[in-house]
Each structure stands twice: as structure tokens, then as C-alpha cells.
Amino acid sequence: MSKETPDTKRRLNAFKKRIPEYKVNPVLFCKEMLNFTPDDWQAEVLMDIAANPRVSVRSGQGVGKTGLEATIALWFLSCFPYPKVVCTAPTRQQLHDVLWAEISKWQDKSPILKTILKWTKTKIYMRNYEERWFATARTATKPENMAGFHEDYMLFIVDEASGIEDRIMETILGTLSGPYNKLLMCSNPTRTSGVFYDSHNRDRADYHTHKVSCLNSTRTSKENIAMLKRKYGEGSDLWRVRVEGEFPRGESDTFIALEVAEFAKNDVRFESIGHKLIVGVDVARFGDDETTIYGQIGGKVVKSHFHHKQDTMTTTGRVLRLVDDIKTERPEVDEVEIRVDDSGIGGAVTDRLNEINDEKGLGYTIIGVNNGSSAEDQHYGNLGSEMWGHIKELLEENMSNYMLGVPGVLELPDDEKLVTQLTSRKWRMGSNGKIYLERKEDMKKRGLQSPDRADGLVLAFANIIVDSGFSFG
């Protein structure tokens, strides 16, 4: 270590005393050690990476993601014992000229970090601990560049993660096996496939995810945004990727767009008002599947329940208990409608609910729904696809209403698993010109779970009427 003056020793001692707090609060580290006050979204990411193993950020251009990555690298390297920080990007230019240079810039702003850390063109290390306490830059050109790292405290920072091949990302994921191993991925969302895309879609329950739009950033060039709007137009894939931080539509054949589901979860807020309770019940068919029950009033879920590996009589009891609990909490409820997926073993739940309803004179409306039956809307190939189509319309209506200053119509609960299921299912056009949703069997072949929560929610919110099946009216 370089020669220490009395003032340097005082600063170092003060820093060491603050390390326990810095470990859990990297925002404080940034403010005190780097003289950097993060934007709100940067602060959220900083706190997320401190508390969670995997964080993924999709953003427009110029919002400050490279600076964020640099400060996180320095935080981890400075505050944890014998860490390994691996920084990577698809190209040497992006890694060395952009990210690595940014780390050097922020280190240079801190007298303490200039004292304790040594920066080189490929490595930053704790002085006197070069072999075991370091950050390194490795271009993501082949899997072996990412292999061979093992430490209790390890952090991979993947810049422009959307452009890195799956086989390389899989090597990184396989390396992160320690108790305090972490992954931060940041990228413009340029592709609708791969590990980065999956982290915001099918695998989002395993990640803490963030979306950052240039429209909400004080750091972005408004002139450049205006130019992109004139040249490509709002709604174009280039606008979505570079400005809004959204994935392009071009490659995607998913039925419900991620952005409308996220909007319903994050931005739609209204009071649940009404006297009618509608309950949707999707009954699990297999051991790994999940029975889901949603109760909604006025376009908002008021209570839900999930369980595995329970018989149909237990499921029936759970449905009635959920109804009783809601009626206790909401005495204004005077009408109850229960919709059950009547396919397969769900029929037993429908039958038992009807028996209890008659025996006790409950006055509930019990509806058995067969997803494979005919649709009323000629554009859909079956009732199940048509019901999902109605939910898709409601979610899109939310965003249209927002632009007009009108309240939303469907508020989704804060449930990443639900959002993943709603936005992972694909669709196809049949030879008869009708729309069909992807079969659950085909979803499982893609490595996805059965969309049980999504199906339960669809049952609770779709416009189903007793006499003629399904209706938009």
C-alpha cells in the first residue's frame, strides 16, 4: 500500500468502521465514498443487488447504466473480503473503452479507493492481495473466459447482456454457486430470446428486474429522443429499444405483451368497489402443477390462494373458505359467482360446489368452464383462447385509458410468477384463420411451467355468462 499520511490513516479507519453499513446500503457507499448521488432507479438497483442474488435491468440508451455498473463493482470490491468481481461485455470496445474506463473514473474520484485499490488495464485489485482480491475484465467471446472463478464473495457484471450468447451466459450462471454470489445484467433489450430476455419474461420470478425509459431520465438527450421520434416514430421497434427500454415486437409471438402486464401490476391503482364477488378456480392436474384461486371485485384481486397436491374435496373447501373470508371482510358483497375450469378433474370441484350450494341454500352461481369448447367470437378457435383474448384487451385498455387520463380497468397483483405466466404463452393462427393459444404441453416442452395462475386469473376476470358461454358484451 502507498505511504499513509495521518489524514489518510484517519480516513481509512473511518471507512473500515462504515463497511458493515456499506455492505447492506450501497447507496450510502456511493454518496460517501464516490460523491455520487444515484437517480431513484439506480438507488433501487443498488439496494436490490445488496439484498438479492440476481438483478436484471433493461433500459433505453444514455440513462446512466454504465456508471451504475462501475459503482457497484467498486462497492463490492471494497466492502467484502477476498471478492472476485468479473466484468464482461460482448465486445472489447464496450468492455474496456466504456465500462472499464468508467470504473477508473469513479475510483479516481475517491481518495480512499485510490489508496486501497490498484487499477490496471485488465484488473483492479486490493493492494497487497493481488491474487485473491480483485476485479477483472473478460470479454464474452467464449465460455472458458467465464469459467474457473470460485469464491464465497463473487459478482458478475454483464454489460449489454442481450448481445451475449446463451452458452456463455450458461457458464456464468453455472459458476454462481456460492452463498454470496451475485449477478447483475444490464442491457438495451435488443433481442426477444436468450438468458437476458428470459430474465424479464419466463424466468423473471428468479430475478429482481427493472425497466428504465429515457423518457423518465434526466440524463438523456431530449434532442436525440425527438430525433428518434421524428425518424422512426413512437411504437417502432427502434423507439421501443433505444428510448423506452422495451423489447422489440418483431421477434416475439407471445400473446400478451410484457409491457401491458407490467403496467397493470406497477401503475394501475384504483379502489375495489362493488357488491359482486367473482372467483376463478384453476384445478391442478399433475403433481407439479398448482391449483389457483382468485377472488376479484370490480377489476381488482381482493384475495387469492395457491396449493399443490391436494384432492378435489380440499380444493372445494379452500374455495368456500376464500369466499367466506372475503364476505366477512366485505359485508357489502351480496352476489357470488364461482367459475371453475371444468376440464379433467376440475369437474369434480364443480359438482361438489353445486351440491353444497344446493344443500346449504347459498345462492351462489357456479359455472363450469370448458376451455376447449366453441368460442362465441369468430376470431378465436376455442373458449380458452377467447377468454385470454379478453384479458389481453383489458390489459391493453389500461394503457389506452392512461393516455386519456381515465382510470384503469384491471389491476394485477404484485406477483412475478403471474406476470411471467401471462406473458410467456405463445399463439398461432390456425388453418381456419382463427387464433389458438399455445397448448400447456408445448409450453412445458419449452421448459416453462403450466400457466396455472394465469388461467385462474383469466377465469376470474373474463366476461363469462351462464347461458351462452363467453361474451364481450
C-alpha positions in Angstrom: 0.0 0.0 0.0 1.2 3.5 -0.7 2.7 5.6 2.1 -0.1 6.7 4.6 -0.3 10.2 6.0 -2.0 10.7 9.3 -5.0 12.1 7.4 -5.1 9.0 5.2 -5.0 6.7 8.2 -7.9 8.6 9.7 -9.9 8.3 6.5 -9.1 4.6 6.3 -10.1 3.9 9.9 -13.4 5.8 9.3 -14.0 3.8 6.1 -13.4 0.4 7.9 -15.9 1.3 10.6 -18.5 2.1 7.9 -18.1 -1.1 6.0 -20.8 -3.1 7.8 -23.3 -0.4 6.9 -22.0 -0.1 3.4 -22.5 -3.8 2.8 -26.2 -3.5 3.2 -26.5 0.0 1.9 -24.5 0.6 -1.3 -26.4 3.9 -1.9 -24.7 5.2 1.2 -21.3 4.0 -0.1 -21.9 5.8 -3.4 -22.7 9.1 -1.6 -19.9 9.0 0.9 -17.1 7.2 -1.0 -17.7 8.3 -4.5 -19.6 11.6 -4.0 -22.3 10.1 -6.3 -26.0 10.6 -5.6 -27.8 7.9 -7.6 -31.0 8.5 -9.5 -34.1 6.9 -8.0 -33.9 3.8 -10.3 -30.1 3.5 -9.7 -30.7 3.5 -5.9 -33.3 0.8 -6.3 -30.9 -1.4 -8.3 -28.2 -0.8 -5.8 -30.3 -1.9 -2.9 -31.6 -4.8 -4.9 -28.1 -6.2 -5.7 -27.2 -5.8 -2.0 -30.1 -8.0 -0.9 -30.6 -10.4 -3.8 -28.5 -12.8 -5.9 -29.8 -11.8 -9.4 -30.8 -8.4 -10.8 -31.6 -7.6 -14.4 -32.0 -4.1 -15.8 -33.3 -3.3 -19.3 -33.1 0.3 -20.4 -33.0 2.9 -23.1 -29.7 4.5 -24.1 -27.9 7.0 -22.0 -29.8 6.6 -18.7 -26.6 6.0 -16.7 -26.4 2.2 -16.6 -22.6 2.1 -17.2 -22.0 4.5 -14.3 -24.2 2.3 -12.1 -22.3 -0.8 -13.0 -19.0 0.9 -12.2 -20.1 2.0 -8.8 -21.5 -1.5 -8.0 -18.2 -3.1 -9.0 -16.3 -0.7 -6.7 -18.8 -1.2 -3.8 -18.4 -5.0 -3.9 -14.7 -4.9 -4.4 -14.2 -2.5 -1.4 -16.6 -3.9 1.1 -16.4 -7.7 1.0 -13.4 -9.9 2.0 -11.5 -11.6 -0.8 -14.0 -11.0 -3.5 -13.9 -11.7 -7.2 -15.7 -9.3 -9.5 -15.9 -10.3 -13.1 -17.0 -7.6 -15.6 -17.9 -8.7 -19.1 -19.5 -7.4 -22.3 -19.9 -8.7 -25.9 -17.1 -6.7 -27.4 -13.7 -5.5 -26.3 -14.6 -1.9 -27.1 -17.7 -2.0 -24.9 -15.9 -3.7 -22.0 -12.6 -1.8 -22.0 -13.3 1.6 -23.6 -16.6 2.1 -21.9 -17.2 0.0 -18.7 -13.6 -0.4 -17.5 -12.9 3.2 -18.2 -16.0 4.2 -16.2 -14.7 2.2 -13.2 -11.4 4.0 -13.4 -13.2 7.4 -13.5 -15.2 6.7 -10.3 -12.2 5.2 -8.5 -10.3 8.3 -9.2 -13.0 10.4 -7.5 -12.4 8.7 -4.2 -9.2 9.3 -2.1 -9.9 6.1 -0.1 -10.4 3.9 -3.2 -7.3 5.4 -4.9 -5.4 4.4 -1.7 -6.6 0.9 -1.2 -7.2 -0.2 -4.9 -4.8 -0.5 -7.8 -6.3 -0.1 -11.3 -4.7 -1.6 -14.4 -6.0 -2.1 -17.9 -7.4 -5.6 -17.2 -7.5 -5.8 -13.4 -8.3 -3.8 -10.3 -7.1 -5.3 -7.0 -6.7 -4.6 -3.3 -3.1 -3.6 -2.7 -1.1 -6.5 -1.2 -3.8 -9.0 -2.2 -3.5 -9.1 -6.0 -4.2 -12.8 -6.4 -7.3 -13.2 -4.3 -9.0 -9.8 -4.0 -9.7 -8.3 -7.4 -12.0 -7.3 -10.3 -11.2 -8.4 -13.8 -12.3 -7.6 -17.3 -13.1 -10.6 -19.5 -14.7 -10.2 -23.0 -17.6 -12.5 -23.5 -16.3 -14.2 -26.7 -16.1 -17.8 -25.4 -17.4 -19.8 -22.4 -13.9 -20.6 -21.0 -13.4 -16.8 -20.4 -16.1 -17.0 -17.7 -15.1 -20.3 -16.1 -12.8 -21.1 -13.2 -14.0 -18.4 -10.8 -14.9 -19.6 -7.3 -15.1 -17.5 -4.2 -17.5 -17.0 -1.3 -18.0 -13.4 -2.4 -18.3 -13.1 -6.2 -20.1 -10.7 -8.5 -20.6 -11.0 -12.3 -21.5 -7.7 -14.0 -22.7 -8.3 -17.5 -23.0 -5.2 -19.7 -25.1 -5.3 -22.8 -26.3 -8.7 -21.7 -28.8 -9.0 -24.5 -25.9 -9.5 -27.0 -24.2 -12.3 -25.2 -24.6 -15.9 -26.4 -26.6 -18.3 -24.2 -23.7 -20.8 -23.9 -21.6 -18.0 -22.3 -24.4 -16.9 -20.0 -25.0 -20.5 -19.0 -21.3 -20.8 -18.0 -21.7 -17.7 -15.9 -24.9 -19.0 -14.2 -23.2 -22.3 -13.5 -20.3 -20.5 -11.8 -22.5 -18.6 -9.4 -22.9 -21.4 -6.8 -21.6 -19.8 -3.6 -23.7 -18.4 -0.8 -22.9 -14.8 -1.6 -22.5 -15.0 -5.4 -24.3 -12.3 -7.4 -25.2 -11.5 -11.0 -26.1 -8.0 -12.4 -27.2 -7.9 -16.0 -27.8 -4.5 -17.8 -28.7 -4.0 -21.4 -30.7 -2.4 -24.1 -33.3 -5.0 -24.8 -32.4 -5.8 -28.4 -33.4 -9.4 -28.6 -36.5 -11.4 -27.7 -34.6 -14.6 -26.9 -31.7 -15.6 -24.7 -30.9 -15.5 -21.0 -31.4 -11.7 -20.6 -34.8 -11.8 -22.3 -35.8 -14.8 -20.2 -34.8 -12.9 -17.0 -37.6 -10.4 -17.8 -40.1 -13.0 -19.0 -40.2 -16.7 -18.4 -37.5 -16.6 -15.6 -38.4 -13.3 -14.0 -39.5 -14.9 -10.8 -35.8 -15.7 -10.3 -34.7 -12.1 -10.8 -35.3 -8.7 -9.4 -36.0 -6.8 -12.7 -36.0 -3.1 -13.6 -37.0 -1.1 -16.7 -35.6 2.3 -17.3 -37.0 4.6 -20.0 -35.2 7.5 -21.5 -38.4 9.5 -21.2 -38.1 9.4 -17.4 -34.4 10.1 -17.2 -32.8 13.4 -16.5 -29.5 12.2 -18.1 -30.8 11.5 -21.6 -30.6 13.9 -24.5 -34.1 15.2 -25.3 -32.9 16.4 -28.7 -31.8 12.8 -29.5 -35.2 11.5 -28.3 -37.0 14.0 -30.5 -34.9 13.0 -33.5 -35.6 9.3 -33.0 -39.3 10.1 -32.7 -39.3 12.0 -36.0 -37.2 9.5 -37.8 -38.7 6.2 -36.6 -41.9 7.1 -34.9 -43.3 6.1 -31.5 -44.1 2.4 -31.3 -41.4 1.4 -33.8 -39.0 -1.3 -32.5 -36.1 1.1 -32.6 -38.1 3.5 -30.4 -39.0 0.8 -28.0 -35.5 -0.5 -27.6 -33.5 2.8 -27.6 -35.9 5.1 -25.9 -38.5 3.1 -23.8 -36.2 0.2 -22.7 -38.8 -2.3 -24.1 -38.1 -5.5 -26.1 -38.8 -5.3 -29.8 -42.1 -6.7 -31.0 -40.6 -8.1 -34.2 -39.3 -11.4 -33.0 -42.0 -12.1 -30.3 -45.0 -14.3 -30.8 -46.2 -14.1 -27.3 -49.9 -13.4 -26.9 -49.8 -10.8 -24.1 -47.1 -8.2 -24.2 -44.9 -7.9 -21.2 -45.3 -4.1 -21.0 -49.1 -4.2 -20.6 -48.9 -6.8 -17.8 -46.2 -4.8 -16.0 -48.2 -1.6 -16.4 -51.2 -3.3 -14.8 -49.0 -4.5 -11.9 -46.9 -1.4 -11.3 -49.0 1.6 -12.5 -52.7 0.8 -12.3 -54.3 1.7 -8.9 -57.9 2.0 -8.0 -60.3 1.2 -5.2 -62.1 -2.2 -5.4 -65.8 -1.2 -5.4 -68.8 -3.5 -6.0 -71.2 -5.9 -4.5 -70.4 -8.9 -6.8 -67.5 -11.3 -6.0 -66.2 -13.4 -8.9 -63.9 -16.3 -8.1 -61.8 -18.1 -10.7 -60.6 -21.6 -9.9 -58.0 -23.5 -12.0 -57.6 -27.0 -10.6 -54.2 -28.7 -10.9 -54.0 -31.9 -12.8 -50.5 -33.1 -12.0 -48.2 -33.1 -9.0 -46.0 -30.2 -10.1 -48.9 -28.1 -11.2 -50.6 -25.6 -8.9 -54.3 -25.1 -8.0 -55.0 -21.4 -8.1 -58.0 -19.5 -6.7 -58.6 -15.8 -7.3 -61.4 -13.6 -5.9 -61.9 -10.3 -7.6 -64.3 -7.4 -7.1 -64.6 -4.5 -9.5 -61.5 -5.4 -11.6 -59.1 -6.0 -8.7 -58.0 -9.1 -6.9 -59.0 -9.0 -3.3 -57.8 -12.4 -2.2 -56.0 -15.4 -3.7 -54.9 -18.9 -2.7 -52.5 -21.4 -4.2 -51.7 -25.0 -3.3 -50.1 -28.2 -4.6 -51.0 -31.9 -4.4 -54.4 -31.6 -2.7 -57.5 -33.6 -3.6 -60.6 -32.0 -5.1 -62.5 -32.0 -1.8 -59.8 -30.0 -0.2 -59.9 -27.6 -3.2 -63.6 -27.2 -2.8 -63.2 -26.4 0.8 -60.5 -23.8 0.0 -62.8 -22.1 -2.5 -65.6 -21.8 0.0 -63.2 -20.6 2.7 -61.9 -17.9 0.4 -65.5 -16.8 -0.3 -66.4 -16.7 3.4 -63.3 -14.7 4.3 -64.0 -12.1 1.6 -67.6 -11.8 2.6 -66.5 -11.3 6.2 -64.2 -8.5 5.2 -66.6 -7.1 2.6 -70.1 -7.3 4.0 -71.5 -5.3 1.0 -70.9 -8.5 -1.2 -74.4 -9.9 -1.9 -73.6 -11.8 -5.1 -71.1 -14.6 -5.6 -70.1 -16.2 -8.9 -67.6 -19.1 -8.9 -66.0 -20.1 -12.3 -64.2 -23.5 -12.3 -62.0 -24.9 -15.1 -64.3 -27.9 -15.7 -61.9 -29.8 -17.9 -60.4 -33.0 -16.3 -60.6 -33.3 -12.5 -62.0 -29.7 -12.2 -65.4 -31.2 -12.9 -65.4 -32.9 -9.5 -64.9 -29.5 -7.9 -67.8 -28.1 -9.9 -70.0 -31.0 -8.9 -69.2 -30.7 -5.2 -69.7 -26.9 -5.2 -73.1 -27.4 -6.8 -74.1 -30.0 -4.2 -73.0 -27.7 -1.2 -74.7 -24.7 -2.9 -78.0 -26.6 -3.1 -77.7 -28.3 0.4 -77.0 -25.0 2.2 -79.0 -22.7 0.0 -76.0 -20.4 -0.5 -77.4 -18.8 -3.6 -74.0 -18.8 -5.4 -73.7 -19.1 -9.2 -71.5 -22.0 -10.1 -70.1 -22.1 -13.6 -68.1 -25.0 -15.1 -65.9 -23.7 -17.9 -64.6 -25.9 -20.7 -61.7 -24.2 -22.3 -61.9 -26.4 -25.4 -65.5 -25.6 -26.2 -66.5 -23.4 -29.0 -65.8 -19.7 -28.8 -68.5 -17.1 -29.4 -66.1 -14.7 -31.1 -65.4 -16.0 -34.6 -61.8 -14.8 -34.4 -60.9 -17.4 -31.8 -60.6 -21.2 -32.2 -61.9 -22.1 -28.7 -63.3 -20.6 -25.5 -60.0 -20.7 -23.6 -58.2 -18.6 -26.3 -61.1 -16.2 -26.4 -61.0 -15.7 -22.6 -57.3 -15.0 -22.8 -58.1 -12.6 -25.6 -60.5 -10.7 -23.4 -57.8 -10.3 -20.7 -55.4 -9.1 -23.4 -57.9 -6.5 -24.4 -58.4 -5.3 -20.8 -54.6 -5.0 -20.2 -54.2 -3.0 -23.4 -57.2 -0.9 -22.4 -55.4 0.0 -19.2 -52.6 1.7 -21.2 -55.0 3.4 -23.6 -57.0 4.8 -20.7 -53.8 6.1 -19.1 -53.1 8.2 -22.1 -56.6 9.7 -21.9 -56.4 10.2 -18.1 -59.0 7.6 -17.5 -58.7 5.0 -14.6 -57.6 1.5 -15.4 -59.9 -1.4 -15.7 -57.7 -4.3 -14.4 -55.1 -4.1 -11.6 -52.8 -7.1 -11.4 -51.4 -8.2 -8.0 -47.6 -7.8 -7.4 -46.8 -11.4 -8.4 -43.8 -12.0 -10.7 -44.9 -15.6 -11.3 -48.3 -14.5 -12.5 -46.8 -11.9 -14.8 -44.3 -14.5 -16.2 -47.1 -16.9 -17.0 -49.3 -14.2 -18.6 -46.5 -13.0 -20.9 -44.9 -16.3 -21.8 -47.7 -18.0 -23.7 -47.5 -18.0 -27.5 -50.2 -18.1 -30.0 -50.7 -19.3 -33.6 -53.1 -18.8 -36.4 -54.9 -22.0 -37.4 -55.6 -23.0 -41.0 -59.2 -21.8 -40.4 -57.9 -18.3 -39.7 -58.7 -18.5 -36.0 -56.4 -17.7 -33.1 -55.3 -20.5 -30.8 -53.2 -20.3 -27.7 -50.2 -22.5 -27.2 -51.0 -25.8 -25.5 -49.7 -26.3 -22.0 -47.9 -29.4 -23.1 -46.0 -27.4 -25.7 -45.1 -24.8 -23.0 -43.6 -27.5 -20.8 -41.6 -28.7 -23.8 -40.1 -25.2 -23.8 -39.1 -25.6 -20.2 -42.0 -23.4 -18.9 -44.4 -24.2 -16.0 -48.1 -24.7 -16.6 -49.7 -21.2 -16.6 -52.0 -22.1 -13.7 -52.0 -18.7 -12.0 -52.7 -17.0 -15.3 -55.5 -19.4 -16.1 -57.1 -18.8 -12.7 -56.9 -15.1 -13.1 -58.4 -15.3 -16.6 -61.3 -17.3 -15.2 -61.9 -14.6 -12.6 -61.8 -11.6 -15.0 -63.1 -12.8 -18.3 -66.7 -12.0 -19.3 -68.4 -15.3 -18.9 -72.2 -15.6 -18.8 -74.2 -18.7 -18.0 -76.4 -19.1 -21.0 -74.2 -18.6 -24.0 -70.7 -19.2 -22.7 -68.4 -16.3 -23.2 -69.4 -12.8 -24.3 -67.7 -9.5 -24.6 -71.0 -7.8 -24.1 
